[in-house]
Amino acid sequence: MKETLERYLQTIYSLGSNGQAVKSVDVSRALGVSRPDVFRALKTLKLCGYIEQKPYGKIVLTSKGSCKAEQILKVHKIISDFFVKEIGLTRADAEANAYKIEHILSDTAINKIIELYIDK
């Protein structure tokens, strides 16, 4: 999945985590992107089976979408925690760096970091 679509999925997951209805305008504001950009991303996420949305209606993650968002957030948390605990970065720096590299690391590299982090 492309980095941009992962950002949309994470944002929808976060916005809807307290049971609130998520609308495209909420996603647009949260990400600082245009409504047409959100429309295009939502269309792709819907075609991939990650979300359901009625025209002009609320956005709901499918079980596939929820699982994917949780996986993305788990990897992000593990990498950012690794940066804080093992490298000594501030939380803000760790979050920013984790976001940047989680999309360029291979699954093998991510799994090695997870193994190293969990084994401690």
HELIX and SHEET records of a PDB file:
HELIX    1   1 GLU A    3  LEU A   15  1                                  13    
HELIX    2   2 SER A   24  LEU A   31  1                                   8    
HELIX    3   3 ARG A   35  LEU A   47  1                                  13    
HELIX    4   4 SER A   63  PHE A   82  1                                  20    
HELIX    5   5 PHE A   83  ILE A   87  3                                   5    
HELIX    6   6 ARG A   91  ILE A  101  1                                  11    
HELIX    7   7 ASP A  107  ASP A  119  1                                  13    
SHEET    1   A 2 ILE A  51  GLN A  53  0                                        
SHEET    2   A 2 ILE A  59  LEU A  61 -1                                        
END                                                                             
